[in-house]
Amino acid sequence: GNATRMLTEFLSQFKSDKPLFLYVYKTNEIAIRLYEKVGFKIVGDCHFTSSAYTMQYKRKEMTL
């Protein structure tokens, strides 16, 4: 509820065309579901530890 709303509001302010990345521990299933719910995708393992994923968010294109 609250975390989804806060993250959605933050991402709505994200105006860059560059992707946004984060790292999340593979065991943190609740956080992974939250990030996926708002549009992040798992793109691979974290580069500095095999116990975490790298997740990426790309701003959706606006259609006219």
GIBELGI-V846561 format. One line per field, one symbol per residue. psi: psi as a letter, one per 40 degrees, with the letter a starting at -180 (. if undefined). Layout:
BEGIN
psi->???
END
This chain:
BEGIN
psi->cdddddddddddeheieiihiihhhdegdddddddddeeiiheaiieeheeiihiihhhihhi.
END
